[in-house]
Amino acid sequence: MLSFHFSRLFHQIMGNTPAQYLLQCRITLAKHLLVSTALTVKQIALETGFHQSSYFIKRFREQTGITPEQFRQLRRMG
């Protein structure tokens, strides 16, 4: 009951569920690591809390519309 109340209150205040917010934070950190380090996509997946790089790539693409490697290339070029 308490977790439902927290989730509902969190959603009202933040506009996202706690899980959505956490995912956005992890993707934001991944973006930073992609452009500021030479870590591999697999290493970045692990650093940001994803246990499988394939799942990380899938979620990253859902959030951004491109793969992590494409994001890295675009940001380094521009």
C-alpha positions as CSV (number, residue, x, y, z in Angstrom):
1,M,0.0,0.0,0.0
2,L,2.8,2.4,0.8
3,S,4.6,1.8,-2.4
4,F,1.5,2.5,-4.4
5,H,1.0,5.7,-2.6
6,F,4.6,6.7,-3.2
7,S,4.4,5.9,-6.9
8,R,1.1,7.8,-7.3
9,L,2.6,10.8,-5.4
10,F,5.8,10.6,-7.3
11,H,4.0,10.6,-10.7
12,Q,1.9,13.6,-9.7
13,I,4.9,15.6,-8.8
14,M,7.5,14.4,-11.4
15,G,5.2,13.6,-14.3
16,N,6.7,10.1,-14.6
17,T,6.6,6.9,-12.6
18,P,9.7,6.1,-10.5
19,A,10.8,3.5,-13.0
20,Q,10.4,5.9,-16.0
21,Y,12.4,8.6,-14.1
22,L,15.1,6.1,-13.2
23,L,15.4,5.0,-16.8
24,Q,15.7,8.6,-18.0
25,C,18.4,9.2,-15.4
26,R,20.3,6.1,-16.6
27,I,20.0,7.1,-20.3
28,T,21.2,10.7,-19.5
29,L,24.2,9.3,-17.7
30,A,24.8,6.9,-20.7
31,K,24.7,9.9,-23.1
32,H,27.3,11.7,-21.0
33,L,29.6,8.6,-21.0
34,L,29.2,8.0,-24.7
35,V,30.5,11.5,-25.6
36,S,33.0,12.0,-22.8
37,T,34.7,8.6,-22.6
38,A,36.1,5.8,-24.8
39,L,34.2,3.2,-22.9
40,T,32.5,0.5,-25.0
41,V,28.7,0.4,-25.2
42,K,28.9,-2.8,-23.1
43,Q,30.9,-1.1,-20.4
44,I,28.5,1.9,-20.4
45,A,25.6,-0.5,-20.2
46,L,27.1,-2.0,-17.0
47,E,28.1,1.4,-15.6
48,T,24.5,2.6,-15.9
49,G,22.9,-0.4,-14.3
50,F,21.9,-2.6,-17.3
51,H,23.0,-6.2,-17.0
52,Q,22.8,-6.9,-20.8
53,S,24.1,-4.5,-23.4
54,S,21.3,-5.7,-25.8
55,Y,18.6,-4.5,-23.4
56,F,20.5,-1.2,-22.9
57,I,20.7,-0.7,-26.6
58,K,16.9,-1.4,-27.0
59,R,15.9,1.0,-24.2
60,F,18.3,3.6,-25.4
61,R,16.8,3.4,-28.9
62,E,13.3,3.6,-27.5
63,Q,14.2,6.8,-25.6
64,T,16.3,8.5,-28.3
65,G,15.4,7.0,-31.7
66,I,19.0,6.0,-32.4
67,T,21.5,3.4,-31.1
68,P,24.1,4.4,-28.5
69,E,26.9,4.1,-31.2
70,Q,24.9,6.3,-33.6
71,F,24.5,8.8,-30.7
72,R,28.2,8.8,-30.1
73,Q,29.1,9.3,-33.7
74,L,26.6,12.1,-34.2
75,R,27.7,14.0,-31.1
76,R,31.4,13.7,-31.8
77,M,30.9,14.9,-35.4
78,G,28.7,17.9,-34.4
